């Protein structure tokens, strides 16, 4: 995500499929808000290294037209400003925050979700993309994790279950990624859970027993066109 200062403001042009997002900076927050309003930018981001040091997202109440937000490495005490964004499509707010009531953001389609057990309503959204980070319950299982069956892309990152058992069946997922899940040792549930799967990437999962697992899945699943498991690539046809 290249971020550069253009004139007075920090901008990135590829955070959300080519739309421009502006970096909110605490030292000139009012000017940033006015610039977003003036230029009609669809997204904003915030990070301490780029000058955002607020503990709330209250500034967002002045930008109800936003479709994309991304805030990381900040400690938020209040996120109520999010709920003013009734056109919000893309959400990324890191874990040091109060719980999110996703049911209050019905226009969301893509979420980067650092899991918190008190978050609610994610399964009610018609999402097409979810990147799940740091799901690590004490029972070390996906049992009880509710996800919308509209998903087409699912990424699982730094999570503690040893298998995919417990996930709901997701009949529309075409792209599945599993990354840095050090306990993950079985992909056996994939054919039942993801019948429409076309692309699979599994990397940095140290307990995955065999790289040949990708070959088995490609043979077993007619629609699976590409599998990268650990360091082995299998492509159909």
C-alpha angles and dihedrals in degrees: 000000000000111000121189138166112250108188106318098339139073113236139177123193104191106047094101112026095297101317118129122249125191125217114237111223121195094216091061103019096143091051091049091052091049091049092052090049093046097046096036095231113184098213146035134194136193136197133154092240088058095047104268111131104153122132094209137045093225091127089071091070087075092054106054091155094069118124100179133043131175124177123168141172093016131119108231122192096182130026100173090120088074091070091065088068102085092162094052112138104165125045131187120158119151126237104269094087142090117275117286122231096211091182086072090062102058096164094064115124104162126039135180098199126193096196122244118174093224094057110111142198102023091128090059094065126093092233123173096185133036127173107191118201133188100356099167113151120174091250089058093219138110089230110129096019105130118205131173115260090223092078117126097174127037127179120186115198133180094347125151108221117112094217141015092251111129097037114121117251108270106196097181102050110121099166123047127178128183114187136175093352098147096187096047107118106151136054093176094118095058099094093052097041100040109031094162095050116144105164128035129182122181117173141159092015099136098193096053098123103211135019087210088075088092091058092051093051094047089053092046099045117058095201098047105108102170134024128179110184115178100313101337124097123202121185124184119230 
